[in-house]
Amino acid sequence: MERRTYIYISLITFVIVFFVALFYFILSGKPSASPQKISELEECKVLEYNGENALNFVIFGTKSQAEKYSEYMLNVKPYDEFKENFNFFYIEPGQYDASQGCKIYKGIAILCNERDLIKKAGSCPNDYIIVLQEKSASIRSSAFNQILSINSVHPLTVLIHELGHGIAKFAEEYVDDSIKIPRESRNCAADCAEFDGIEEGCFLGCSDDEHYRSVENGVMRTLSPPEKVMYGTFNENFMREKLNSEIDSLFSKITGSISRITGRATDFGISCEDEHYFLGEYEYDSEAGLTLTDSEFVQGCYGSGSMFPGEFAYNLLDEEGEIIFSKSFDIEFHTVGPGEEVNGLIQIEHEYDEFETFILKAPVTADIPTWEIVDPQGRYIQTSLIGTGGRACKI
């Protein structure tokens, strides 16, 4: 009897130990419900910070390069009037090699618009992205929407030239038969009266032989403008208007309330780890229309720099499908910027192409459920921004 009791007790003990061990094994082997995500962002180093409601420039370059270019910019009119309205950040080559995100476009110009570089720029607030690369003097700099690709062997004035394209959408003021004047450019006029009487003069020849420029030799025509002359009075005033407009919009960005997406300031710098945006890669064919080929929900700061006006539309829609924010844009690469100079004037051979693929970003906020891209024929793709991903609906 005692032997049987002992066997029963041993069996019960074994069963209890077995299930306790099994339960512990299951718990210890189960992955965490919210594993820590490894950030792909780089360290965003602060050069100059004036608060959330400022235009953000992120520079891919060394600290000394970032200091040199930003200080030069802030001593040129009209940028010198906006020192308290600009933030400057930089990402060093040792952290991320920006050449990975650049290419030499058709052997003639630096073009830094690769997906990986755009995502790395999200490590910092990034309304405008400045990428510094050292190439031979014959390789030109370029501006495409919010990205300025700068050949650092050119004079510092090249940054002012490319900012003229990137912010004010200025056309080239030198003459070349192959140059197109971008839509809504104000510095090349069909009639001198368009300069409103505030120009240095009226000079025939601005991109082509039929338009006029307001300054004889400004930075949009030569990288060696006369002392104290950069854009010229008319262009300078227009750039001032564009900067004021962009800065004013920071207080009502997209939805009418301060919903600025800039990153979180800390005692040690700027962090974009808590921010996210939607990135879409599109293909366009004049016959087939638009296709969303790839998309992802990306960690990082959304940059809201201006784009070249064009025949495409970028719309953000509310819950009723009404447009709450809209801007036009172009997919044509038509500013390949300055290269070498001959007799003091920029000499280049332009080539124009529509990119078959292009990348766009959209903010992710509770106020904006839908993103819409419309092609010149009125065909559109709507993407849901609700949740952690996007859902494309091609019409």
Secondary structure as UniProt FT lines:
FT   HELIX           2..29
FT   STRAND          45..48
FT   STRAND          55..60
FT   HELIX           63..73
FT   TURN            74..75
FT   TURN            77..78
FT   HELIX           79..85
FT   STRAND          86..91
FT   TURN            93..95
FT   HELIX           98..101
FT   STRAND          103..105
FT   TURN            106..108
FT   STRAND          109..111
FT   HELIX           115..121
FT   TURN            122..123
FT   STRAND          128..133
FT   TURN            137..138
FT   STRAND          142..144
FT   TURN            145..146
FT   STRAND          147..151
FT   TURN            152..153
FT   HELIX           157..166
FT   TURN            167..168
FT   TURN            177..178
FT   TURN            183..184
FT   HELIX           192..195
FT   TURN            196..197
FT   STRAND          203..204
FT   STRAND          212..213
FT   TURN            219..221
FT   TURN            227..228
FT   HELIX           233..249
FT   HELIX           250..252
FT   TURN            253..255
FT   STRAND          264..266
FT   TURN            267..268
FT   STRAND          269..271
FT   TURN            273..274
FT   STRAND          276..285
FT   TURN            286..288
FT   STRAND          289..299
FT   STRAND          312..317
FT   TURN            319..320
FT   STRAND          323..329
FT   STRAND          332..333
FT   STRAND          341..342
FT   TURN            343..344
FT   STRAND          345..346
FT   STRAND          353..354
FT   STRAND          357..363
FT   TURN            366..367
FT   STRAND          370..374
FT   TURN            376..377
FT   STRAND          380..384
FT   STRAND          391..394
//
